[in-house]
Amino acid sequence: MLAIAAAVLFFIAFLINAAEIATNGVFSSGNVMILGLMLLALHLAGIGSGWGGRARSWGSRNRRR
C-alpha cells in the first residue's frame, strides 16, 4: 500500500516539475519527491505490509488428525 502511495507521489512530483506549476514551498516537486522516498523506505522496511503478527503455514491449519 505504501509503495502505491509512493508511486502516486512520484507521479505528482513529475507533473509539478514537467508542467512547471507554481506552487508554494510545501508542495514543491522536491518536497513531494522526499515524501515519496519516505513512503518507499517505510514499505521496504516492512511497515504497512498488512501481514499479521503470527505467520502460519496454510497446510497445518487445514490438516485433519
N, CA and C of each residue as an Amber inpcrd file, in Angstrom:
protein
   195
   0.8200000  -1.1950000   0.0000000   0.0000000   0.0000000   0.0000000
   0.8660000   1.2620000   0.0000000   1.9330000   1.2270000   0.8080000
   2.8030000   2.4040000   0.8590000   3.5610000   2.5980000  -0.4460000
   3.8710000   1.4940000  -1.1260000   4.5750000   1.6160000  -2.4120000
   3.6780000   2.2770000  -3.4560000   2.3820000   1.9890000  -3.4220000
   1.4470000   2.6220000  -4.3570000   1.3430000   4.1120000  -4.0610000
   1.2780000   4.4560000  -2.7690000   1.2300000   5.8700000  -2.4000000
   2.5110000   6.5820000  -2.8190000   3.6520000   5.9010000  -2.6910000
   4.9140000   6.4960000  -3.1260000   4.9190000   6.7180000  -4.6320000
   4.3910000   5.7580000  -5.3860000   4.3400000   5.9100000  -6.8410000
   3.4480000   7.0830000  -7.2410000   2.3350000   7.2520000  -6.5390000
   1.4460000   8.3840000  -6.8230000   2.1570000   9.6990000  -6.5220000
   2.8770000   9.7600000  -5.4080000   3.5970000  10.9940000  -5.0710000
   4.7090000  11.2890000  -6.0740000   5.3930000  10.2450000  -6.5560000
   6.4170000  10.4610000  -7.5810000   5.7890000  10.9940000  -8.8640000
   4.6130000  10.4930000  -9.2100000   3.9300000  10.9720000 -10.4100000
   3.5020000  12.4290000 -10.2500000   2.9960000  12.7780000  -9.0700000
   2.6160000  14.1720000  -8.8170000   3.8380000  15.0810000  -8.8810000
   4.9620000  14.6280000  -8.3010000   6.1930000  15.4190000  -8.3560000
   6.6600000  15.6000000  -9.7940000   6.5140000  14.5340000 -10.6040000
   6.8840000  14.6490000 -12.0130000   6.0040000  15.6570000 -12.7360000
   4.7000000  15.6170000 -12.4740000   3.8000000  16.5670000 -13.1280000
   4.1010000  18.0090000 -12.7210000   4.3810000  18.2240000 -11.4420000
   4.7130000  19.5760000 -10.9780000   5.9810000  20.0690000 -11.6640000
   6.9530000  19.1800000 -11.7820000   8.2230000  19.5710000 -12.3940000
   8.0890000  19.7390000 -13.9090000   7.3870000  18.8280000 -14.5710000
   7.2900000  18.8730000 -16.0320000   6.4320000  20.0400000 -16.5120000
   5.3510000  20.3200000 -15.7910000   4.4550000  21.3920000 -16.2140000
   4.8900000  22.7490000 -15.6670000   5.9250000  22.7470000 -14.8540000
   6.4370000  23.9700000 -14.2290000   5.3130000  24.7250000 -13.5170000
   4.5390000  23.9790000 -12.7380000   3.4350000  24.5530000 -11.9830000
   4.0030000  25.3230000 -10.7970000   3.5410000  26.5470000 -10.6230000
   3.9960000  27.3590000  -9.4990000   3.2220000  26.9520000  -8.2500000
   3.9500000  26.4170000  -7.2790000   3.3320000  26.0090000  -6.0110000
   4.0890000  26.6950000  -4.8820000   3.4940000  26.6390000  -3.6930000
   4.2060000  27.2180000  -2.5510000   5.3070000  26.2520000  -2.1110000
   6.0500000  26.6190000  -1.0940000   7.2040000  25.8380000  -0.6690000
   6.8800000  24.4530000  -0.1560000   5.6800000  24.2560000   0.3670000
   5.3280000  22.9530000   0.9320000   5.0930000  21.9210000  -0.1570000
   4.4590000  22.3160000  -1.2450000   4.1090000  21.3700000  -2.3010000
   5.0360000  21.4790000  -3.5100000   6.2840000  21.8110000  -3.2980000
   7.2290000  21.8380000  -4.4180000   7.5520000  20.4060000  -4.8330000
   8.0620000  20.2430000  -6.0340000   8.3180000  18.8940000  -6.5410000
   9.3680000  18.1780000  -5.6980000  10.3170000  18.9070000  -5.1640000
  11.3310000  18.2810000  -4.3100000  10.7520000  17.7330000  -3.0190000
   9.8610000  18.4940000  -2.3970000   9.2390000  18.0230000  -1.1560000
   8.3190000  16.8380000  -1.3900000   7.5770000  16.8450000  -2.4810000
   6.7000000  15.7180000  -2.7930000   7.5400000  14.4810000  -3.0800000
   8.6880000  14.6580000  -3.7410000   9.5670000  13.5350000  -4.0130000
  10.1700000  12.9790000  -2.7250000  10.5090000  13.8360000  -1.7820000
  11.0260000  13.3830000  -0.4840000   9.9590000  12.5710000   0.2500000
   8.6990000  13.0180000   0.2130000   7.6180000  12.2460000   0.8240000
   7.4750000  10.8740000   0.1640000   7.6030000  10.8210000  -1.1450000
   7.5430000   9.5470000  -1.8610000   8.6800000   8.6240000  -1.4610000
   9.8830000   9.1750000  -1.3140000  11.0200000   8.3670000  -0.8720000
  10.8240000   7.8570000   0.5480000  10.2210000   8.6830000   1.4170000
   9.9470000   8.2470000   2.7800000   8.9600000   7.0830000   2.7910000
   7.8950000   7.1770000   1.9900000   6.9260000   6.0890000   1.9220000
   7.5370000   4.8240000   1.3300000   8.4090000   4.9970000   0.3440000
   9.0820000   3.8410000  -0.2400000  10.0060000   3.1790000   0.7650000
  10.6990000   3.9650000   1.5650000  11.5730000   3.4050000   2.5990000
  10.7600000   2.6740000   3.6630000   9.6160000   3.2200000   4.0530000
   8.7610000   2.5360000   5.0240000   8.2260000   1.2250000   4.4530000
   7.9030000   1.2180000   3.1730000   7.4320000  -0.0100000   2.5310000
   8.5350000  -1.0670000   2.5340000   9.7510000  -0.6620000   2.1900000
  10.8650000  -1.6120000   2.1560000  11.2410000  -2.0950000   3.5560000
  10.9460000  -1.3030000   4.5720000  11.2150000  -1.7130000   5.9460000
  10.1520000  -2.6720000   6.4620000   9.0640000  -2.8440000   5.7460000
   8.0310000  -3.7810000   6.1410000   6.8830000  -3.1600000   6.8970000
   6.8750000  -1.8540000   7.0290000   5.7930000  -1.1770000   7.7270000
   4.6330000  -1.0060000   6.7570000   3.4370000  -1.3580000   7.1990000
   2.2740000  -1.2410000   6.3440000   2.1270000  -2.3680000   5.3550000
   2.7640000  -3.5080000   5.6320000   2.7120000  -4.6210000   4.6860000
   1.4210000  -5.4050000   4.7800000   0.6850000  -5.2870000   5.9000000
  -0.5910000  -5.9510000   6.0180000  -0.5210000  -7.3470000   6.5940000
   0.6510000  -7.8340000   6.9360000   0.7700000  -9.1680000   7.4990000
   0.5250000  -9.1030000   8.9950000  -0.0580000 -10.1610000   9.5220000
  -0.3440000 -10.2490000  10.9450000   0.9170000 -10.5370000  11.7490000
   0.7550000 -10.5840000  13.0450000   1.8850000 -10.8300000  13.9180000
   2.4130000 -12.2490000  13.8470000   1.4990000 -13.2340000  13.6820000
   1.9180000 -14.6210000  13.6330000   1.8400000 -15.1390000  12.2080000
   2.8610000 -15.8300000  11.8020000   2.8620000 -16.4450000  10.4760000
   2.5360000 -17.9220000  10.6380000   1.5510000 -18.4070000   9.9040000
   1.1530000 -19.8060000   9.9390000   1.2500000 -20.3810000   8.5500000
   1.5620000 -21.6450000   8.4980000   1.5130000 -22.2860000   7.1880000
   0.0770000 -22.7260000   6.9260000  -0.3380000 -22.6700000   5.7120000
  -1.7170000 -23.0000000   5.3630000  -2.0030000 -24.4820000   5.5810000
  -1.0090000 -25.3360000   5.3640000  -1.2310000 -26.7650000   5.4950000
  -1.4920000 -27.2170000   6.9070000  -0.8600000 -26.6060000   7.8950000
  -1.0410000 -27.0520000   9.2790000  -2.4130000 -26.6750000   9.8250000
  -3.0190000 -25.6650000   9.2940000  -4.3200000 -25.2380000   9.7750000
  -5.4370000 -26.1460000   9.2710000  -5.2930000 -26.6560000   8.0680000
  -6.3460000 -27.4530000   7.4560000  -6.1090000 -28.9610000   7.5760000
  -5.1050000 -29.3710000   8.2770000  -4.7640000 -30.7760000   8.3940000
  -5.7110000 -31.4710000   9.3740000  -6.2080000 -32.6370000   8.9940000
  -7.0600000 -33.4210000   9.8850000  -6.2300000 -34.4900000  10.5670000
  -6.6200000 -34.8310000  11.7720000  -5.8820000 -35.8640000  12.5300000
  -6.6330000 -37.1550000  12.5280000
